């Protein structure tokens, strides 16, 4: 019985991982991730953030596709997570 439960738990985890990987490998997710990375790199070049400083690039209007400079700001990771 215990062996069966462990096997079932492993197969559920594998299924969840498979769905997660498929989702993040989709064209849409890759494009959105590339935009986030682009915004972060630009902020690093401008000296507004540093790697590992615990800050995020936030969209003031909440629209992740609106990447105009006036819509982006640097906030703490805690504040950005709270907003969502």
N, C-alpha and C positions, 0 to 999 in steps of 0.2 A: 504494500500500500504506500509506504513512504517513498519507495523508488519511483512509483508511478507519479506521485505528486511532484517530486523533483523534476522528473522528465517533462511533465506538463508545464511547470514553471519555466523551464529552459525553453521549451518550444514557444511559449507565449512571448518571452523576452526576444527570441529570435524573430518572431513575426513583427513585433513592435519596432525592432531595430531595422528590419527590412523596409517597413513602411516609412520610417523616419529617413532612411538613406534615399529612398526613391523620391520622396518629397523634396529633399534638399538638392537632389541631382536634377530636378526639373529645370527647364529653360527659364521659366519665370523667376524661380528662386535664385538662380545663378545671376540673372540680370540685376535683381534687387540687391544681392550681396555685393556685386561689382560696384553699384552706385554708392552703397554704404562705405565700401573701402576707398572709393575715389574721394568722397567727402572727407574721410578721416585723413587720407594722405595730403589733401590740400590744406587742412588745418595744421598738420604737422609742418608742412613747408612754410606756412605763415607764422609758425612759432606759437600758435594758440594752444596746442596740446603736445604731449610727449608720449611715447610708447610706455604703457604701464602706469600712467598717472591716475587711473581710476575715473576718467571722465568719458563722457559720451558726446556725440554730436546729435543734438536734438532738433527736431523740426518744430518751429514755433506754432504752426497751424495744424500740426498733427498729421499732415499728409506726407507720407514717405516718398512720394513721387515728385513733390515740389522741392527741388534742390537748388533754388535760387539762393544766392549768398545772403540776402536779407532775411531769409526764412530759417537759416541755420544758426545755432548758438551752441556753446559749450556748457554742459551742465555736469554735475556729479552723477556717477552711475546710480547712486541711491535715489536722487531726485528724479532721474529719468525713468527708473523702474516704478517708482511710486505713481508717476503720471499715467502709466499704462494700466 
